[in-house]
Amino acid sequence: MSRIVLPSYFYGNNLQKIFAISAFSAGLVFLTGLTMFVANNPAVSKSILNPKSSFAAVVAPSGFSTSSSILGVNIANNGSMLVRGAVVTAVSADTLEAKMSWGSANFAWVIQTTGATKFLSQQGQKQTISDVKVGDTVTVTGKLASDSNQYVINAEFVREQ
């Protein structure tokens, strides 16, 4: 006749048994809560199912007015910029204009490009400014021009989202 072998902590004292059962229960409660959270939040489900997406969509405030892109503006102390989710409103030979909104706040960006500016598609393939169209959503990195009363970015990278 075969004998069932239990893990060693089942043979310990009552405190060890209580601790093992408590740890298992806490883990089960956590995983159940996480599963319910993911199931009830489409942005999270989409982020988990799409490995190219950023999980930051989970913490984005509900005031963001965006179709499916993530909005973000970061300005470092040295003027380095990161703008995510700006929608292109105009394209010229060396300038893009883009806008984004958060609640009732609207931001208009002037994106200055040069021959050194790198343009990338969603898949990371090289592009040029002529590939960027009005209505495209872009991520831009560069430097904020400090000598302007507008939001002017001297772009290093422009990538379609």
ZIVENTA-V63373 format. One record per residue. N is the residue number from 0. OMEGA is omega in whole degrees, -180 to 180 (999 if undefined). BURIAL is + if it has 16 or more other C-alpha atoms within 10 Angstrom, else -. Layout:
n = {N/N}
omega = {OMEGA/OMEGA}
burial = {BURIAL/BURIAL}
This chain:
n = {0/1/2/3/4/5/6/7/8/9/10/11/12/13/14/15/16/17/18/19/20/21/22/23/24/25/26/27/28/29/30/31/32/33/34/35/36/37/38/39/40/41/42/43/44/45/46/47/48/49/50/51/52/53/54/55/56/57/58/59/60/61/62/63/64/65/66/67/68/69/70/71/72/73/74/75/76/77/78/79/80/81/82/83/84/85/86/87/88/89/90/91/92/93/94/95/96/97/98/99/100/101/102/103/104/105/106/107/108/109/110/111/112/113/114/115/116/117/118/119/120/121/122/123/124/125/126/127/128/129/130/131/132/133/134/135/136/137/138/139/140/141/142/143/144/145/146/147/148/149/150/151/152/153/154/155/156/157/158/159/160}
omega = {-178/-178/178/180/180/176/-174/-177/176/180/-178/-180/-176/-180/177/179/180/179/-179/180/179/179/178/-180/179/177/179/178/179/-179/177/178/179/178/180/179/-180/-178/-176/-180/-177/-179/179/180/-180/-180/-178/-178/-179/-176/179/-177/179/-179/178/178/-178/-175/179/180/-177/-180/-180/176/-178/-179/-180/-178/-180/178/176/175/176/176/178/-180/-179/178/176/-175/167/177/179/173/177/-180/-178/179/178/178/173/-174/-178/-178/170/170/-178/179/173/-179/171/-175/179/179/179/180/177/-177/170/-175/180/178/176/176/-180/179/179/178/-179/175/176/-178/179/179/180/176/174/179/-180/177/-180/-177/174/-178/177/174/-173/168/-176/170/-180/-180/176/177/-176/-176/-177/176/174/173/-179/179/172/-166/170/178/171/-178/175/177/999}
burial = {-/-/-/-/-/-/-/-/-/-/-/-/-/-/-/-/-/-/-/-/-/-/-/-/-/-/-/-/-/-/-/-/-/-/-/-/-/+/-/-/-/-/+/+/+/+/+/-/-/-/-/-/-/-/+/-/+/+/-/-/-/-/-/+/-/+/-/-/+/+/+/+/-/-/-/-/-/-/-/+/+/+/+/+/+/+/+/+/+/-/+/-/-/-/+/+/+/+/+/+/+/-/-/-/-/-/-/+/+/+/+/+/+/-/-/-/+/+/+/+/+/-/-/-/-/-/-/-/+/-/-/+/-/-/-/+/+/+/+/+/+/+/+/+/+/-/-/-/-/-/-/+/+/+/+/+/+/+/+/+/+}
